[in-house]
Amino acid sequence: MSISFAIIKEEKYPPDKRVVLTPNDCKKFIESFPSAELFVQKSDIRAFSDSEYEALGVKVRDDITGADIMLGVKEVPIGSLIPNKSYFFFSHTIKKQPYNRELLQAVLKKNITLYDHEALVDINKNRLIGFGYYAGIVGAYNAIRTIGKKMKIYNIPKAIDLDDRIHMNFILRKVKLPKIKFVLTGTGRVGKGVKEVLDFMKIRQVSSNQLLNNSFSEPVYAQLDVLDYVKRKDGNISSKKDFFSNPTSYKSFFQDYLKEADVFIAGHFHNSDAPYFFTRQNLKSKDIKIKIVADISCDINGPVACTIRPSTIDNPIYGYDPKTESETDFNNPNSIAVMAVDNLPCELPRDSSSNFGEIFLSNIIPAFFNNDKNDILMRSKIAENGKLTSLFSYLQSFVDGK
């Protein structure tokens, strides 16, 4: 029996223009899996038009109820969930996010098999897919844009107003930065995206020690690993393995970078047991130099103390006043300009979708045709037959509202 797949229309508000598979991906899908059926639900939202799919021989239709597996990006509104189907989307439930409790309850009630993109991991629990790389790309661009607006030295358009990555690079080539110091955290997909932008702009990379102790006649950046800003409280020798096993035994000395860097781009993953990078009290110090924070990680009231709320694509920058610990105009001379957009890949939807789709098609789709020989689908399956799977049974109390 053949399997049928549908690319569903994104219905969550605010609208998300991204898609799991682009027209080119769909064409390759059809060629690679001729026994399967694939069609695309009509949409006036996504970054790729219906006609772009049709031009490559992909079926586009309104009614997708005949499909077995529904492929989406963001959460599907409860009223749009079709009972007894399989769905793939970012459910934002695996961390017990309270705002999506009713969604998970509905998934179980409607006997839906739910796979979550965020739970697509290998045997070592390493993420197989995500939009993090483009979060880094757009986050870095937004940091450069924030520098221009905060320092009043240039003005470049928002990323969402650009055609694509090529257009973005064209804009970045024209930017002339003063001799400022960047500090970047994160060495994963997000950090890789940020670094790629900084390298494209020919900003020189220096070591953490050089950034802290040297002056430069050009813009420079340091990409920090965890041991560049944490150390054991007891003074014993620190190691990455020990830090990840015993994060509560460590303290942060990131304040040293606040005194030397002008711009902080946060692209790290933060363990809730790990020390904060810096506190609101740290920011009250008179020798703090930092004036711009681009918080791609966007943990509110968390490890980056000046990130007090997420910002939006329409209004991506706000100011944080260290004295009052409250929001202010980012143009205020005493403020730190904060960019904390929490859906950055949406600003380059065609590029980020192309990157995501290429990986999804090559690494995930085959699992539906090879009996999931590497257990990729099994590890990402949250619900089946009206119940939570064993890997996600810890969510039962969350579902029950306890």
N, C-alpha and C positions, 0 to 999 in steps of 0.2 A: 504494500500500500504506500502510495507516495505521500510526502509531507507538503503542506502548503504554508507559505509564509506571507505575511502582510506587513508592509511599512505603514504604520499608523500615523494619522495626523496628530500633531502635538496640540493638546487642548488646555494645558495648564496656563494660568495667567500669572505674571506677564508672559506674552508669547515667546516661545523659543524656536528659533529658525533652524536649529541643528537637526540632523537626521542620522539614523544608524548606518544606512547604506546610501551612497550617492548614486546617480545614474550610471556612472562607470562601474561602480561596485556591483550594481544589480545586473548589468550586462555580463560581467565576469561570473556572477552567481549562476545565471541561466546557462552559461556555457559549461561551467564546472559541474553542475548538478542537474542534468537534463531531466531526471526523473521527478524532480521537485517542481512545485508551482510557486511563483512569486508574483505578487502584485502590490501596487502602491495605492494607498487611499488618497483621494483628491485632497489638495490643500492649497490654500492661498497664503499660507504662513511661511512654509519652509523656504530655505535659501535657494533650493533648486526647484524650478517650476515643473508643473505636471508635463508640459510639453518637452522639457529636457529628458524626462524619463521615456516618454512615448517615442521620441526621436531615436532612442536606442533599443526600441522594441520591447520596452517594459509595459506591462498592462497597468493602466490607471483606472480606478473605479471608485464610486462612492461607497458601495456596500462591500465590506470586508468580513462579514460574519461567516463566510465560508472557509476562512483560513483557520489553520490549526494553531499557528504560532504568530503572535503579534509582537512586532519589534518597534519599540519606542525609546525615547531618550528620558524625558521627565515623567513624573508621576501621572498616571491616568486618572482623571476625575472618577469618583466612585460611580456616578450615574452612567459613565461610558464603558465601564467594565462589562465584558460579555461573559456570562457564566460558562463554566466548563471548558474554557480555553486556556492556552499557555501564553504567558506574557513575559517579555524581557524589557525592563526599564530600571532606572535608578529609583528605587522605592523610598530611600531615605527612612528606613525603619530599623536597620540592623543595629543601630546605636540607641534604639528605643526612643527615637525622636517623637515627643508627645503629639506634635501637630499631625502626624501620620498614623496614629493609632487606629482611627476609624477606617483608614484605607486598608490596613492589614486585616482588620476585622472583616471588612467587606470581601477581601480576597478569599478568606477562609469560608465565609458564608456562601460565596458564589462558586465554590469548588474550583478555584483557579489555581493552575500551576504557575508559580511565580519564580522567575529567575532574576537575579539582581546583578547589573553590570559591576557594581562595586564589590561583589563577592566572587567575581571571576579571578581566581588565584591559582597558582601552581601548587605542587605538593608541599612547597616550603612557605606557602601563604604569601607569596609575592604577587602583587597585582599584575594581571595580564593585559589590562586595557583601561583606558580612562582619558579624560580630556585635560589632564594635568600639564602636559607639554604645552598646549596652547594657552592654558591659564598662565604659564610662565612667560610665553611670548607676549601676550596682551598685557600682562601685569607689568612687564619691563617697559613696554611702550608707554603705558599709563604713568609709570614712574618718571620717564623722560618728559612726558607732557606736563606732569605736576611740577617738575623742576622749573620749566619755562614759565609757568603761571605764577609759582611762588616767588621766584627770583625776578620775574618781570623782564626776562631777557629774550624770549621768543614765544610764539604761539602756534601750536600745531593742532590739527583737527583731532576729534575723538576717533578711536579705533573703529567704532561702529559705522562711522561715516566714510571709511575707506573701502575700496573695492575688494581688496584681498591682500595677501601677504606681500606681493610684489609692490603694490601701492604703498604699503607700510614701509618697506625698505627704501622706497624712493623718498619718502618724507624723512626718514631717519638719517639718510645720507646728508641732508642739508642742515642738520642740527649741529651747532657749534657749542660744545659744553665748556664751562669754565673749569678751572683746576679744582675739582671737587673729589671727595672720596666716597665711594660706594662700599657698603658691606652687604653681602648676600648670604642668607642661610638657606640650606636645603641643597641636597646633591642628587635628588631623585628626578622624576620627570619635570616637575615644576622648575627646580633649580637648573636643569639642563636647558629649558626654554629661555629662562632669564639670561643665563650665561651666553647663549647663542646670540641674543640681541646685543648684549654688551660687547661681545667679540666682533659682531658685525659692525658696530660703531667704532671699532678700533680703540676701545678703552683698554688700557693696559692692566693686565692682571698682576697683582703683587701678593706676597704672603701676608698672613695675618700679622706677623711681627713687623713687617715692613710698613703696613698700613698704620699700625699703632705708634711706630717710632720714627718714621721718616716723613719729610715734606717732599712734595712733588710739584713740578711745573706743568703738569698735565692731569687730566682726569684719570683716576685709577680705581680698581675694585679688588676686593678680596672675597673669595668664596669660602665660607667657614664650614668646617666639619664640627661635630659636637664638642670634641675635646679642645677646640679653639675658644670655647666660651663657657665650659663647665669644668669643675674640678671637685674632687672628693672633699667633703666637709672635714674629715679627720686627717687630711693631709697625706694620706697614703697614695700610692701610685694609681693614677686613673687609667682606665682602658675603655674602649668603646663597648666591648662585650660586657664589662662590669656595669657600665652606665645603663645599658639597655636592660640588664637584669636587676639592677638596684638603683633606679633613678632617684629615689628619695634620699640616697646617701650623698647626693651631689648638690652643689650650689652654683649659681651663675656668676660669672664675672663679665657679663656682656656690657655692663656699665662702662667698662674701659673703652669700648667702641663708640658709645654715645658721646664720649668726649673728643673723639678724633674724626668720626665719619660725619658726612653731611647728609647722606641718603642711606636709609636702611630698606632693603627689599627682602621681605620675609616670605620664603618659599619652602619652609620646613614642615614636617609633620611633628606635632607636639603631643607627647604622651602626657596624659592628665596627671601622672605622678611625678613628672619631671619638674624641675624648678622653672619659674617664670624667667623669661629673658631679662625683663626689667619691670619694676613696679612704678606706680604713680609717684611714690616718694622719690625714687631714683631720678625721675624727670624734673623734680624741683631743684636739683643741684644747680648752682650757678655756672659750673663749668661744662654743662651739656652743650654740645655743638649741633647735634642732630636737628634738622629742620624739616625733613621730608621722610615719611614712612609709607611705603607701598606694601600693604599687608595682604599678600595673595592668599595666605593661609586663613585669614579672617576669622580668628577665634575671638568672639566678643567678650570683653572684660576678662581677658585671659592673659597669656604669656607676653603679649605686646600691649603694654598698659594703655597706650593712647588710642587703641582700637576700641572705641566705646559703642560703636554700632556699625552695621554694614552700610556701605554707600551704594549708589545705584549707577547704572550706565548713563542715565540722564544727568545725574549730579554726582559725579564720582569722587569729588574732593570735599572734605570738611576740615575744620581746624580744631585742634585740641589745645586748650590752655592749661599748661602744667600747674599754674598757681591755683586756679579754681577747680581743676580736675573736671572741666566741663567743655562742651562744644562751643566753638566760636568761629568767626570768619577766618578762613585759612590765610587771608591776606593780612591778618593781624600780625604785626612784627614779632609779638611774643608767642605766637602759636606754632605748633607743629602741624604741617599739612599732612593729612592722612588720606590715602587712597585705599579703600577697603571694599571694592566691588566683589561680590561673592559669586557672580556668574560670568566671569571674564571670557571664557571661550565663546560665549554668545556674541561677542563683538566681532569675531571673524568666523561666522558660522560655516561658510563654504570650506575654508581651509581646515578648521577643526573637525568638521564632519568627514572630510577626505582622509585625514589622518586616522580618525577613529574607525571609519569604515574599512580601511585597508587591513587594519589589525583584526577587526571583528570577522571579516570575510576569511582571512587566512588562518586564524587561530581558534575561532569559536564555532563558526558554522559547520566545519567538518565533523565536529563532535556529534551532530545530529545524524550523521550518516555512517559513523564508524562504531556505533554502540558506546559512544562516550568512553573510548578505551583509556583515556588519561584522566577520567573522572572530573573533567572540567565542568560539565553541566551539573553533576551531582553536588559539587562543592558550592555551586552558586544558587542551588534550588532552595528557596525559603519555605515554600508551601506546596503541598500536593494532596489531593483527595480530601480536601477540607481540613487538613491538619498541618502543623509545622513539621518540617523534616527534622531528623535527629540533630543535625548540625546547628539548627536554629531553634531548638526546643527551649533555649534560655529566654526566648521572647514570649513564652506562654503567660507569665505573670504580667508582662506589658500588655498583651492582648486582653487579658482579663481585667485590666485597669488597676492592678495592684501596685 
